[in-house]
Amino acid sequence: MDGPDSEDPKQSTADMTVFVQNLLQQMQSRFQQMSESIVSKIDEMGSRIEDLEQSINDLRAEMGAEGSHSPLKKV
């Protein structure tokens, strides 16, 4: 029986190879999307931290300015 049955293992192997290649491509695509999303979130967090630091510095400067203009003590 060297008919179509003799090619089934070869076809099955080729099909499995194509399936695995497609699966790996999908995984790579999803990994790339996740990586881009993570980098974007990190950039956004960095920007928020910079804004927060600036707000803290502004508040410190404001408090320092208010402290220097405090009323004089009466002696």
All heavy atoms as TSV, in Angstrom:
chain	resi	resn	atom	element	x	y	z
A	1	MET	N	N	0.822	-1.182	0.000
A	1	MET	CA	C	0.000	0.000	0.000
A	1	MET	C	C	0.869	1.249	0.000
A	1	MET	O	O	1.011	1.932	0.983
A	1	MET	CB	C	-0.886	0.014	1.241
A	1	MET	CG	C	-1.923	-1.037	1.252
A	1	MET	SD	S	-2.972	-0.718	2.654
A	1	MET	CE	C	-4.511	-1.141	1.940
A	2	ASP	N	N	1.422	1.554	-1.131
A	2	ASP	CA	C	2.232	2.752	-1.244
A	2	ASP	C	C	1.432	3.895	-1.847
A	2	ASP	O	O	1.981	4.823	-2.392
A	2	ASP	CB	C	3.464	2.471	-2.132
A	2	ASP	CG	C	4.484	1.611	-1.411
A	2	ASP	OD1	O	4.424	1.586	-0.163
A	2	ASP	OD2	O	5.315	0.982	-2.079
A	3	GLY	N	N	0.129	3.863	-1.754
A	3	GLY	CA	C	-0.739	4.884	-2.347
A	3	GLY	C	C	-0.742	6.155	-1.522
A	3	GLY	O	O	0.272	6.556	-0.979
A	4	PRO	N	N	-1.883	6.787	-1.403
A	4	PRO	CA	C	-1.990	8.065	-0.696
A	4	PRO	C	C	-1.599	7.972	0.771
A	4	PRO	O	O	-1.175	8.947	1.350
A	4	PRO	CB	C	-3.468	8.437	-0.823
A	4	PRO	CG	C	-4.058	7.540	-1.847
A	4	PRO	CD	C	-3.137	6.376	-2.001
A	5	ASP	N	N	-1.715	6.780	1.364
A	5	ASP	CA	C	-1.370	6.638	2.776
A	5	ASP	C	C	0.109	6.888	3.035
A	5	ASP	O	O	0.484	7.314	4.112
A	5	ASP	CB	C	-1.742	5.239	3.286
A	5	ASP	CG	C	-3.258	5.068	3.379
A	5	ASP	OD1	O	-3.961	6.100	3.407
A	5	ASP	OD2	O	-3.713	3.914	3.428
A	6	SER	N	N	0.973	6.658	2.059
A	6	SER	CA	C	2.412	6.840	2.265
A	6	SER	C	C	2.772	8.323	2.375
A	6	SER	O	O	3.811	8.666	2.900
A	6	SER	CB	C	3.211	6.174	1.146
A	6	SER	OG	O	2.932	6.808	-0.091
A	7	GLU	N	N	1.918	9.202	1.872
A	7	GLU	CA	C	2.204	10.641	1.935
A	7	GLU	C	C	1.542	11.304	3.143
A	7	GLU	O	O	1.846	12.448	3.442
A	7	GLU	CB	C	1.740	11.318	0.642
A	7	GLU	CG	C	2.569	10.887	-0.555
A	7	GLU	CD	C	2.242	11.701	-1.794
A	7	GLU	OE1	O	1.964	12.897	-1.656
A	7	GLU	OE2	O	2.259	11.121	-2.878
A	8	ASP	N	N	0.667	10.642	3.820
A	8	ASP	CA	C	-0.020	11.233	4.959
A	8	ASP	C	C	0.940	11.714	6.046
A	8	ASP	O	O	0.773	12.821	6.545
A	8	ASP	CB	C	-1.037	10.257	5.539
A	8	ASP	CG	C	-2.355	10.265	4.771
A	8	ASP	OD1	O	-2.561	11.162	3.935
A	8	ASP	OD2	O	-3.167	9.376	5.033
A	9	PRO	N	N	1.943	10.932	6.448
A	9	PRO	CA	C	2.870	11.430	7.475
A	9	PRO	C	C	3.611	12.693	7.015
A	9	PRO	O	O	3.797	13.623	7.791
A	9	PRO	CB	C	3.837	10.282	7.700
A	9	PRO	CG	C	3.093	9.065	7.278
A	9	PRO	CD	C	2.205	9.521	6.164
A	10	LYS	N	N	3.990	12.751	5.752
A	10	LYS	CA	C	4.688	13.930	5.243
A	10	LYS	C	C	3.754	15.132	5.237
A	10	LYS	O	O	4.146	16.237	5.621
A	10	LYS	CB	C	5.232	13.675	3.839
A	10	LYS	CG	C	6.376	12.701	3.797
A	10	LYS	CD	C	6.863	12.499	2.385
A	10	LYS	CE	C	7.967	11.464	2.344
A	10	LYS	NZ	N	8.411	11.211	0.972
A	11	GLN	N	N	2.512	14.919	4.802
A	11	GLN	CA	C	1.539	16.016	4.764
A	11	GLN	C	C	1.206	16.460	6.184
A	11	GLN	O	O	1.098	17.645	6.460
A	11	GLN	CB	C	0.263	15.590	4.024
A	11	GLN	CG	C	-0.747	16.702	3.852
A	11	GLN	CD	C	-0.210	17.879	3.044
A	11	GLN	OE1	O	0.461	17.680	2.036
A	11	GLN	NE2	N	-0.509	19.079	3.492
A	12	SER	N	N	1.080	15.489	7.070
A	12	SER	CA	C	0.777	15.806	8.458
A	12	SER	C	C	1.898	16.635	9.078
A	12	SER	O	O	1.644	17.598	9.800
A	12	SER	CB	C	0.570	14.512	9.243
A	12	SER	OG	O	0.332	14.794	10.599
A	13	THR	N	N	3.138	16.263	8.769
A	13	THR	CA	C	4.286	17.010	9.272
A	13	THR	C	C	4.305	18.426	8.695
A	13	THR	O	O	4.551	19.392	9.414
A	13	THR	CB	C	5.607	16.283	8.913
A	13	THR	OG1	O	5.574	14.978	9.502
A	13	THR	CG2	C	6.799	17.030	9.436
A	14	ALA	N	N	4.016	18.554	7.422
A	14	ALA	CA	C	3.977	19.875	6.782
A	14	ALA	C	C	2.860	20.715	7.389
A	14	ALA	O	O	3.056	21.910	7.665
A	14	ALA	CB	C	3.785	19.728	5.279
A	15	ASP	N	N	1.697	20.105	7.593
A	15	ASP	CA	C	0.588	20.835	8.212
A	15	ASP	C	C	0.954	21.289	9.623
A	15	ASP	O	O	0.649	22.418	10.018
A	15	ASP	CB	C	-0.671	19.958	8.274
A	15	ASP	CG	C	-1.283	19.704	6.902
A	15	ASP	OD1	O	-0.930	20.432	5.939
A	15	ASP	OD2	O	-2.120	18.779	6.793
A	16	MET	N	N	1.591	20.405	10.374
A	16	MET	CA	C	1.980	20.749	11.744
A	16	MET	C	C	3.017	21.874	11.737
A	16	MET	O	O	2.954	22.789	12.567
A	16	MET	CB	C	2.547	19.514	12.466
A	16	MET	CG	C	2.878	19.768	13.912
A	16	MET	SD	S	1.471	20.277	14.923
A	16	MET	CE	C	0.583	18.756	15.061
A	17	THR	N	N	3.935	21.842	10.780
A	17	THR	CA	C	4.950	22.885	10.669
A	17	THR	C	C	4.301	24.234	10.388
A	17	THR	O	O	4.625	25.240	11.026
A	17	THR	CB	C	5.963	22.535	9.560
A	17	THR	OG1	O	6.593	21.293	9.886
A	17	THR	CG2	C	7.009	23.612	9.410
A	18	VAL	N	N	3.353	24.258	9.463
A	18	VAL	CA	C	2.640	25.497	9.140
A	18	VAL	C	C	1.855	25.979	10.357
A	18	VAL	O	O	1.865	27.167	10.682
A	18	VAL	CB	C	1.706	25.290	7.925
A	18	VAL	CG1	C	0.769	26.470	7.740
A	18	VAL	CG2	C	2.518	25.048	6.667
A	19	PHE	N	N	1.208	25.070	11.041
A	19	PHE	CA	C	0.437	25.423	12.238
A	19	PHE	C	C	1.331	26.042	13.300
A	19	PHE	O	O	1.005	27.091	13.876
A	19	PHE	CB	C	-0.274	24.177	12.795
A	19	PHE	CG	C	-0.972	24.423	14.099
A	19	PHE	CD1	C	-2.187	25.078	14.142
A	19	PHE	CD2	C	-0.390	24.004	15.286
A	19	PHE	CE1	C	-2.835	25.309	15.348
A	19	PHE	CE2	C	-1.025	24.236	16.503
A	19	PHE	CZ	C	-2.241	24.889	16.526
A	20	VAL	N	N	2.460	25.408	13.559
A	20	VAL	CA	C	3.391	25.912	14.579
A	20	VAL	C	C	3.959	27.267	14.167
A	20	VAL	O	O	4.071	28.176	14.995
A	20	VAL	CB	C	4.517	24.887	14.852
A	20	VAL	CG1	C	5.607	25.487	15.717
A	20	VAL	CG2	C	3.941	23.637	15.516
A	21	GLN	N	N	4.293	27.432	12.894
A	21	GLN	CA	C	4.806	28.715	12.420
A	21	GLN	C	C	3.771	29.819	12.606
A	21	GLN	O	O	4.093	30.925	13.062
A	21	GLN	CB	C	5.229	28.622	10.955
A	21	GLN	CG	C	6.521	27.857	10.746
A	21	GLN	CD	C	6.856	27.679	9.275
A	21	GLN	OE1	O	5.998	27.805	8.395
A	21	GLN	NE2	N	8.130	27.368	9.001
A	22	ASN	N	N	2.525	29.529	12.262
A	22	ASN	CA	C	1.452	30.511	12.441
A	22	ASN	C	C	1.254	30.848	13.916
A	22	ASN	O	O	1.072	32.005	14.287
A	22	ASN	CB	C	0.142	30.017	11.836
A	22	ASN	CG	C	0.148	30.041	10.324
A	22	ASN	OD1	O	0.889	30.792	9.710
A	22	ASN	ND2	N	-0.685	29.205	9.730
A	23	LEU	N	N	1.297	29.827	14.744
A	23	LEU	CA	C	1.145	30.034	16.173
A	23	LEU	C	C	2.276	30.910	16.720
A	23	LEU	O	O	2.036	31.842	17.498
A	23	LEU	CB	C	1.113	28.689	16.899
A	23	LEU	CG	C	0.801	28.709	18.388
A	23	LEU	CD1	C	-0.585	29.300	18.638
A	23	LEU	CD2	C	0.890	27.298	18.946
A	24	LEU	N	N	3.488	30.642	16.304
A	24	LEU	CA	C	4.638	31.446	16.750
A	24	LEU	C	C	4.521	32.895	16.265
A	24	LEU	O	O	4.857	33.826	17.004
A	24	LEU	CB	C	5.947	30.829	16.272
A	24	LEU	CG	C	6.351	29.527	16.963
A	24	LEU	CD1	C	7.576	28.921	16.293
A	24	LEU	CD2	C	6.622	29.757	18.446
A	25	GLN	N	N	4.035	33.085	15.050
A	25	GLN	CA	C	3.842	34.445	14.540
A	25	GLN	C	C	2.789	35.184	15.355
A	25	GLN	O	O	2.950	36.369	15.671
A	25	GLN	CB	C	3.452	34.413	13.062
A	25	GLN	CG	C	4.597	34.050	12.133
A	25	GLN	CD	C	4.150	33.911	10.682
A	25	GLN	OE1	O	2.956	33.825	10.390
A	25	GLN	NE2	N	5.116	33.883	9.780
A	26	GLN	N	N	1.706	34.500	15.699
A	26	GLN	CA	C	0.666	35.121	16.525
A	26	GLN	C	C	1.214	35.487	17.901
A	26	GLN	O	O	0.939	36.570	18.422
A	26	GLN	CB	C	-0.524	34.175	16.686
A	26	GLN	CG	C	-1.344	33.984	15.432
A	26	GLN	CD	C	-2.430	32.946	15.617
A	26	GLN	OE1	O	-2.630	32.395	16.699
A	26	GLN	NE2	N	-3.161	32.652	14.551
A	27	MET	N	N	1.984	34.584	18.471
A	27	MET	CA	C	2.581	34.842	19.783
A	27	MET	C	C	3.534	36.029	19.712
A	27	MET	O	O	3.543	36.884	20.601
A	27	MET	CB	C	3.303	33.593	20.296
A	27	MET	CG	C	2.375	32.475	20.690
A	27	MET	SD	S	3.229	30.941	21.093
A	27	MET	CE	C	4.181	31.432	22.514
A	28	GLN	N	N	4.341	36.092	18.667
A	28	GLN	CA	C	5.283	37.197	18.508
A	28	GLN	C	C	4.523	38.510	18.360
A	28	GLN	O	O	4.904	39.523	18.949
A	28	GLN	CB	C	6.182	36.963	17.295
A	28	GLN	CG	C	7.219	38.052	17.105
A	28	GLN	CD	C	8.134	37.784	15.921
A	28	GLN	OE1	O	7.936	36.831	15.167
A	28	GLN	NE2	N	9.141	38.611	15.768
A	29	SER	N	N	3.446	38.504	17.599
A	29	SER	CA	C	2.645	39.710	17.406
A	29	SER	C	C	2.034	40.172	18.724
A	29	SER	O	O	2.072	41.361	19.059
A	29	SER	CB	C	1.540	39.436	16.379
A	29	SER	OG	O	0.692	40.541	16.256
A	30	ARG	N	N	1.490	39.253	19.482
A	30	ARG	CA	C	0.899	39.600	20.776
A	30	ARG	C	C	1.965	40.095	21.745
A	30	ARG	O	O	1.735	41.042	22.506
A	30	ARG	CB	C	0.165	38.402	21.367
A	30	ARG	CG	C	-1.106	38.087	20.619
A	30	ARG	CD	C	-1.835	36.908	21.203
A	30	ARG	NE	N	-3.014	36.600	20.409
A	30	ARG	CZ	C	-3.714	35.497	20.547
A	30	ARG	NH1	N	-3.360	34.591	21.433
A	30	ARG	NH2	N	-4.765	35.280	19.791
A	31	PHE	N	N	3.113	39.464	21.736
A	31	PHE	CA	C	4.208	39.896	22.606
A	31	PHE	C	C	4.632	41.314	22.243
A	31	PHE	O	O	4.860	42.147	23.123
A	31	PHE	CB	C	5.396	38.937	22.473
A	31	PHE	CG	C	6.545	39.292	23.368
A	31	PHE	CD1	C	6.517	38.993	24.714
A	31	PHE	CD2	C	7.654	39.940	22.852
A	31	PHE	CE1	C	7.578	39.335	25.540
A	31	PHE	CE2	C	8.718	40.284	23.664
A	31	PHE	CZ	C	8.685	39.975	25.013
A	32	GLN	N	N	4.707	41.615	20.958
A	32	GLN	CA	C	5.085	42.955	20.498
A	32	GLN	C	C	4.050	43.976	20.958
A	32	GLN	O	O	4.402	45.055	21.432
A	32	GLN	CB	C	5.230	42.980	18.976
A	32	GLN	CG	C	5.690	44.313	18.421
A	32	GLN	CD	C	7.086	44.674	18.866
A	32	GLN	OE1	O	7.944	43.813	19.028
A	32	GLN	NE2	N	7.330	45.950	19.060
A	33	GLN	N	N	2.774	43.631	20.824
A	33	GLN	CA	C	1.709	44.541	21.268
A	33	GLN	C	C	1.797	44.789	22.773
A	33	GLN	O	O	1.659	45.926	23.234
A	33	GLN	CB	C	0.338	43.965	20.920
A	33	GLN	CG	C	0.012	43.973	19.449
A	33	GLN	CD	C	-1.279	43.222	19.124
A	33	GLN	OE1	O	-1.838	42.521	19.959
A	33	GLN	NE2	N	-1.737	43.363	17.891
A	34	MET	N	N	2.024	43.729	23.535
A	34	MET	CA	C	2.146	43.869	24.982
A	34	MET	C	C	3.359	44.721	25.339
A	34	MET	O	O	3.283	45.576	26.232
A	34	MET	CB	C	2.247	42.492	25.647
A	34	MET	CG	C	0.951	41.726	25.669
A	34	MET	SD	S	1.096	40.047	26.322
A	34	MET	CE	C	1.861	40.322	27.898
A	35	SER	N	N	4.463	44.505	24.650
A	35	SER	CA	C	5.672	45.282	24.910
A	35	SER	C	C	5.431	46.760	24.652
A	35	SER	O	O	5.810	47.617	25.458
A	35	SER	CB	C	6.827	44.792	24.039
A	35	SER	OG	O	7.184	43.476	24.369
A	36	GLU	N	N	4.788	47.068	23.538
A	36	GLU	CA	C	4.487	48.463	23.210
A	36	GLU	C	C	3.553	49.075	24.243
A	36	GLU	O	O	3.723	50.229	24.639
A	36	GLU	CB	C	3.890	48.553	21.809
A	36	GLU	CG	C	4.885	48.243	20.710
A	36	GLU	CD	C	4.253	48.110	19.331
A	36	GLU	OE1	O	3.014	48.270	19.215
A	36	GLU	OE2	O	4.995	47.847	18.373
A	37	SER	N	N	2.579	48.301	24.693
A	37	SER	CA	C	1.645	48.788	25.699
A	37	SER	C	C	2.361	49.067	27.023
A	37	SER	O	O	2.118	50.095	27.664
A	37	SER	CB	C	0.533	47.760	25.911
A	37	SER	OG	O	-0.331	48.166	26.945
A	38	ILE	N	N	3.246	48.175	27.415
A	38	ILE	CA	C	3.993	48.348	28.661
A	38	ILE	C	C	4.879	49.579	28.582
A	38	ILE	O	O	4.914	50.395	29.510
A	38	ILE	CB	C	4.820	47.080	28.984
A	38	ILE	CG1	C	3.880	45.945	29.387
A	38	ILE	CG2	C	5.834	47.358	30.086
A	38	ILE	CD1	C	4.541	44.587	29.474
A	39	VAL	N	N	5.593	49.744	27.481
A	39	VAL	CA	C	6.465	50.910	27.311
A	39	VAL	C	C	5.636	52.190	27.350
A	39	VAL	O	O	6.027	53.183	27.980
A	39	VAL	CB	C	7.282	50.804	26.006
A	39	VAL	CG1	C	7.968	52.114	25.687
A	39	VAL	CG2	C	8.312	49.680	26.113
A	40	SER	N	N	4.493	52.165	26.715
A	40	SER	CA	C	3.612	53.336	26.716
A	40	SER	C	C	3.153	53.671	28.131
A	40	SER	O	O	3.153	54.839	28.532
A	40	SER	CB	C	2.403	53.068	25.814
A	40	SER	OG	O	1.479	54.119	25.892
A	41	LYS	N	N	2.762	52.658	28.889
A	41	LYS	CA	C	2.318	52.883	30.274
A	41	LYS	C	C	3.462	53.412	31.128
A	41	LYS	O	O	3.259	54.288	31.972
A	41	LYS	CB	C	1.781	51.586	30.883
A	41	LYS	CG	C	0.591	51.011	30.183
A	41	LYS	CD	C	-0.680	51.552	30.721
A	41	LYS	CE	C	-1.837	50.793	30.080
A	41	LYS	NZ	N	-3.034	51.550	30.030
A	42	ILE	N	N	4.665	52.890	30.936
A	42	ILE	CA	C	5.830	53.364	31.692
A	42	ILE	C	C	6.111	54.824	31.367
A	42	ILE	O	O	6.392	55.629	32.261
A	42	ILE	CB	C	7.061	52.476	31.419
A	42	ILE	CG1	C	6.864	51.102	32.078
A	42	ILE	CG2	C	8.339	53.136	31.927
A	42	ILE	CD1	C	7.917	50.084	31.710
A	43	ASP	N	N	6.033	55.186	30.091
A	43	ASP	CA	C	6.234	56.578	29.690
A	43	ASP	C	C	5.187	57.484	30.341
A	43	ASP	O	O	5.496	58.568	30.826
A	43	ASP	CB	C	6.186	56.726	28.174
A	43	ASP	CG	C	7.404	56.138	27.476
A	43	ASP	OD1	O	8.422	55.897	28.154
A	43	ASP	OD2	O	7.327	55.924	26.248
A	44	GLU	N	N	3.941	57.016	30.341
A	44	GLU	CA	C	2.858	57.787	30.943
A	44	GLU	C	C	3.084	57.959	32.449
A	44	GLU	O	O	2.893	59.044	33.002
A	44	GLU	CB	C	1.522	57.087	30.687
A	44	GLU	CG	C	0.320	57.826	31.226
A	44	GLU	CD	C	-0.987	57.086	30.956
A	44	GLU	OE1	O	-1.043	56.278	30.018
A	44	GLU	OE2	O	-1.944	57.338	31.707
A	45	MET	N	N	3.499	56.887	33.108
A	45	MET	CA	C	3.777	56.964	34.539
A	45	MET	C	C	4.928	57.928	34.813
A	45	MET	O	O	4.883	58.703	35.779
A	45	MET	CB	C	4.105	55.571	35.092
A	45	MET	CG	C	2.902	54.674	35.211
A	45	MET	SD	S	3.299	52.971	35.689
A	45	MET	CE	C	4.218	53.210	37.173
A	46	GLY	N	N	5.955	57.900	33.971
A	46	GLY	CA	C	7.085	58.816	34.129
A	46	GLY	C	C	6.632	60.260	34.020
A	46	GLY	O	O	7.055	61.119	34.808
A	47	SER	N	N	5.763	60.526	33.083
A	47	SER	CA	C	5.234	61.874	32.897
A	47	SER	C	C	4.418	62.303	34.116
A	47	SER	O	O	4.535	63.442	34.584
A	47	SER	CB	C	4.369	61.916	31.637
A	47	SER	OG	O	3.805	63.187	31.465
A	48	ARG	N	N	3.623	61.407	34.637
A	48	ARG	CA	C	2.813	61.724	35.824
A	48	ARG	C	C	3.709	61.987	37.031
A	48	ARG	O	O	3.427	62.877	37.840
A	48	ARG	CB	C	1.844	60.584	36.131
A	48	ARG	CG	C	0.693	60.495	35.171
A	48	ARG	CD	C	-0.241	59.378	35.549
A	48	ARG	NE	N	-1.420	59.367	34.716
A	48	ARG	CZ	C	-2.433	58.542	34.896
A	48	ARG	NH1	N	-2.411	57.663	35.877
A	48	ARG	NH2	N	-3.469	58.581	34.087
A	49	ILE	N	N	4.758	61.209	37.180
A	49	ILE	CA	C	5.689	61.410	38.288
A	49	ILE	C	C	6.370	62.767	38.170
A	49	ILE	O	O	6.513	63.491	39.163
A	49	ILE	CB	C	6.731	60.270	38.350
A	49	ILE	CG1	C	6.051	58.978	38.821
A	49	ILE	CG2	C	7.892	60.631	39.279
A	49	ILE	CD1	C	6.902	57.739	38.707
A	50	GLU	N	N	6.768	63.138	36.956
A	50	GLU	CA	C	7.381	64.453	36.747
A	50	GLU	C	C	6.403	65.562	37.108
A	50	GLU	O	O	6.783	66.554	37.748
A	50	GLU	CB	C	7.850	64.595	35.302
A	50	GLU	CG	C	9.061	63.746	34.979
A	50	GLU	CD	C	9.429	63.758	33.495
A	50	GLU	OE1	O	8.757	64.455	32.713
A	50	GLU	OE2	O	10.393	63.064	33.141
A	51	ASP	N	N	5.129	65.409	36.711
A	51	ASP	CA	C	4.106	66.399	37.052
A	51	ASP	C	C	3.924	66.494	38.568
A	51	ASP	O	O	3.797	67.587	39.127
A	51	ASP	CB	C	2.766	66.063	36.393
A	51	ASP	CG	C	2.778	66.241	34.880
A	51	ASP	OD1	O	3.718	66.879	34.362
A	51	ASP	OD2	O	1.845	65.732	34.227
A	52	LEU	N	N	3.914	65.336	39.220
A	52	LEU	CA	C	3.762	65.308	40.673
A	52	LEU	C	C	4.950	65.978	41.353
A	52	LEU	O	O	4.775	66.771	42.296
A	52	LEU	CB	C	3.615	63.864	41.148
A	52	LEU	CG	C	3.409	63.636	42.642
A	52	LEU	CD1	C	2.158	64.361	43.130
A	52	LEU	CD2	C	3.323	62.150	42.940
A	53	GLU	N	N	6.156	65.679	40.886
A	53	GLU	CA	C	7.348	66.319	41.450
A	53	GLU	C	C	7.278	67.829	41.280
A	53	GLU	O	O	7.632	68.583	42.191
A	53	GLU	CB	C	8.611	65.768	40.795
A	53	GLU	CG	C	8.948	64.357	41.207
A	53	GLU	CD	C	10.137	63.790	40.442
A	53	GLU	OE1	O	10.450	64.288	39.344
A	53	GLU	OE2	O	10.753	62.854	40.966
A	54	GLN	N	N	6.828	68.282	40.116
A	54	GLN	CA	C	6.716	69.720	39.874
A	54	GLN	C	C	5.687	70.344	40.811
A	54	GLN	O	O	5.913	71.417	41.367
A	54	GLN	CB	C	6.343	70.002	38.414
A	54	GLN	CG	C	6.334	71.478	38.070
A	54	GLN	CD	C	7.682	72.133	38.279
A	54	GLN	OE1	O	8.707	71.625	37.825
A	54	GLN	NE2	N	7.689	73.254	38.975
A	55	SER	N	N	4.572	69.655	41.017
A	55	SER	CA	C	3.546	70.161	41.935
A	55	SER	C	C	4.089	70.258	43.356
A	55	SER	O	O	3.828	71.236	44.066
A	55	SER	CB	C	2.320	69.255	41.923
A	55	SER	OG	O	1.692	69.302	40.668
A	56	ILE	N	N	4.841	69.254	43.772
A	56	ILE	CA	C	5.440	69.268	45.112
A	56	ILE	C	C	6.417	70.434	45.237
A	56	ILE	O	O	6.404	71.163	46.239
A	56	ILE	CB	C	6.138	67.923	45.411
A	56	ILE	CG1	C	5.084	66.824	45.596
A	56	ILE	CG2	C	7.019	68.037	46.654
A	56	ILE	CD1	C	5.660	65.424	45.654
A	57	ASN	N	N	7.244	70.615	44.227
A	57	ASN	CA	C	8.198	71.730	44.259
A	57	ASN	C	C	7.481	73.071	44.280
A	57	ASN	O	O	7.899	74.001	44.975
A	57	ASN	CB	C	9.161	71.651	43.074
A	57	ASN	CG	C	10.153	70.513	43.215
A	57	ASN	OD1	O	10.460	70.086	44.321
A	57	ASN	ND2	N	10.648	70.017	42.102
A	58	ASP	N	N	6.390	73.194	43.523
A	58	ASP	CA	C	5.605	74.430	43.526
A	58	ASP	C	C	5.019	74.693	44.912
A	58	ASP	O	O	5.038	75.828	45.402
A	58	ASP	CB	C	4.479	74.364	42.486
A	58	ASP	CG	C	4.992	74.397	41.051
A	58	ASP	OD1	O	6.186	74.709	40.832
A	58	ASP	OD2	O	4.192	74.088	40.130
A	59	LEU	N	N	4.498	73.630	45.542
A	59	LEU	CA	C	3.925	73.788	46.884
A	59	LEU	C	C	5.002	74.178	47.892
A	59	LEU	O	O	4.772	75.029	48.754
A	59	LEU	CB	C	3.238	72.494	47.320
A	59	LEU	CG	C	1.903	72.195	46.661
A	59	LEU	CD1	C	1.431	70.794	47.023
A	59	LEU	CD2	C	0.865	73.225	47.062
A	60	ARG	N	N	6.168	73.568	47.782
A	60	ARG	CA	C	7.273	73.922	48.686
A	60	ARG	C	C	7.657	75.388	48.508
A	60	ARG	O	O	7.883	76.097	49.489
A	60	ARG	CB	C	8.490	73.033	48.415
A	60	ARG	CG	C	8.376	71.656	48.967
A	60	ARG	CD	C	9.641	70.887	48.697
A	60	ARG	NE	N	9.609	69.589	49.334
A	60	ARG	CZ	C	10.486	68.638	49.116
A	60	ARG	NH1	N	11.482	68.842	48.260
A	60	ARG	NH2	N	10.397	67.490	49.739
A	61	ALA	N	N	7.762	75.804	47.256
A	61	ALA	CA	C	8.124	77.194	46.990
A	61	ALA	C	C	7.050	78.132	47.533
A	61	ALA	O	O	7.351	79.174	48.118
A	61	ALA	CB	C	8.309	77.409	45.495
A	62	GLU	N	N	5.792	77.751	47.353
A	62	GLU	CA	C	4.684	78.574	47.855
A	62	GLU	C	C	4.710	78.652	49.374
A	62	GLU	O	O	4.524	79.719	49.957
A	62	GLU	CB	C	3.369	77.965	47.372
A	62	GLU	CG	C	2.157	78.827	47.630
A	62	GLU	CD	C	0.902	78.200	47.049
A	62	GLU	OE1	O	0.937	77.766	45.885
A	62	GLU	OE2	O	-0.095	78.136	47.790
A	63	MET	N	N	4.960	77.533	50.023
A	63	MET	CA	C	5.031	77.517	51.490
A	63	MET	C	C	6.227	78.327	51.978
A	63	MET	O	O	6.124	79.040	52.973
A	63	MET	CB	C	5.122	76.075	51.998
A	63	MET	CG	C	3.845	75.292	51.840
A	63	MET	SD	S	4.001	73.578	52.329
A	63	MET	CE	C	4.325	73.759	54.067
A	64	GLY	N	N	7.335	78.252	51.269
A	64	GLY	CA	C	8.515	79.027	51.639
A	64	GLY	C	C	8.260	80.509	51.491
A	64	GLY	O	O	8.662	81.310	52.328
A	65	ALA	N	N	7.557	80.896	50.448
A	65	ALA	CA	C	7.250	82.306	50.219
A	65	ALA	C	C	6.288	82.812	51.292
A	65	ALA	O	O	6.438	83.916	51.786
A	65	ALA	CB	C	6.641	82.498	48.832
A	66	GLU	N	N	5.324	82.001	51.677
A	66	GLU	CA	C	4.384	82.406	52.721
A	66	GLU	C	C	5.086	82.519	54.062
A	66	GLU	O	O	4.808	83.399	54.850
A	66	GLU	CB	C	3.232	81.402	52.821
A	66	GLU	CG	C	2.267	81.476	51.671
A	66	GLU	CD	C	1.188	80.409	51.742
A	66	GLU	OE1	O	1.144	79.649	52.732
A	66	GLU	OE2	O	0.376	80.335	50.799
A	67	GLY	N	N	6.033	81.617	54.315
A	67	GLY	CA	C	6.769	81.639	55.579
A	67	GLY	C	C	7.633	82.878	55.707
A	67	GLY	O	O	7.794	83.429	56.786
A	68	SER	N	N	8.185	83.360	54.615
A	68	SER	CA	C	9.068	84.529	54.682
A	68	SER	C	C	8.270	85.814	54.827
A	68	SER	O	O	8.799	86.833	55.233
A	68	SER	CB	C	9.939	84.594	53.432
A	68	SER	OG	O	9.135	84.838	52.286
A	69	HIS	N	N	6.987	85.796	54.506
A	69	HIS	CA	C	6.150	86.989	54.620
A	69	HIS	C	C	5.273	86.925	55.879
A	69	HIS	O	O	4.250	87.586	55.951
A	69	HIS	CB	C	5.244	87.140	53.390
A	69	HIS	CG	C	6.001	87.393	52.123
A	69	HIS	ND1	N	7.173	88.096	52.074
A	69	HIS	CD2	C	5.754	87.024	50.833
A	69	HIS	CE1	C	7.606	88.176	50.811
A	69	HIS	NE2	N	6.762	87.500	50.060
A	70	SER	N	N	5.665	86.140	56.845
A	70	SER	CA	C	4.852	86.043	58.039
A	70	SER	C	C	4.908	87.370	58.804
A	70	SER	O	O	5.900	88.082	58.748
A	70	SER	CB	C	5.341	84.882	58.928
A	70	SER	OG	O	6.668	85.114	59.333
A	71	PRO	N	N	3.855	87.658	59.508
A	71	PRO	CA	C	3.823	88.946	60.234
A	71	PRO	C	C	4.943	89.004	61.286
A	71	PRO	O	O	5.311	87.991	61.861
A	71	PRO	CB	C	2.450	88.949	60.923
A	71	PRO	CG	C	1.737	87.730	60.490
A	71	PRO	CD	C	2.650	86.896	59.660
A	72	LEU	N	N	5.428	90.200	61.513
A	72	LEU	CA	C	6.488	90.391	62.503
A	72	LEU	C	C	5.907	90.256	63.906
A	72	LEU	O	O	4.782	90.665	64.181
A	72	LEU	CB	C	7.127	91.785	62.342
A	72	LEU	CG	C	7.856	92.022	61.043
A	72	LEU	CD1	C	8.312	93.475	60.991
A	72	LEU	CD2	C	9.049	91.113	60.927
A	73	LYS	N	N	6.711	89.664	64.773
A	73	LYS	CA	C	6.281	89.534	66.155
A	73	LYS	C	C	6.355	90.903	66.836
A	73	LYS	O	O	7.291	91.653	66.621
A	73	LYS	CB	C	7.175	88.555	66.913
A	73	LYS	CG	C	7.064	87.138	66.432
A	73	LYS	CD	C	7.957	86.236	67.256
A	73	LYS	CE	C	7.916	84.829	66.741
A	73	LYS	NZ	N	8.818	83.945	67.483
A	74	LYS	N	N	5.393	91.178	67.645
A	74	LYS	CA	C	5.406	92.417	68.395
A	74	LYS	C	C	6.227	92.206	69.641
A	74	LYS	O	O	6.047	91.243	70.364
A	74	LYS	CB	C	3.987	92.856	68.752
A	74	LYS	CG	C	3.182	93.231	67.551
A	74	LYS	CD	C	1.822	93.708	67.950
A	74	LYS	CE	C	1.012	94.084	66.721
A	74	LYS	NZ	N	-0.322	94.524	67.054
A	75	VAL	N	N	7.130	93.121	69.892
A	75	VAL	CA	C	7.994	93.003	71.063
A	75	VAL	C	C	7.583	93.961	72.122
A	75	VAL	O	O	7.166	95.024	71.981
A	75	VAL	CB	C	9.478	93.247	70.683
A	75	VAL	CG1	C	10.365	93.089	71.881
A	75	VAL	CG2	C	9.848	92.340	69.557
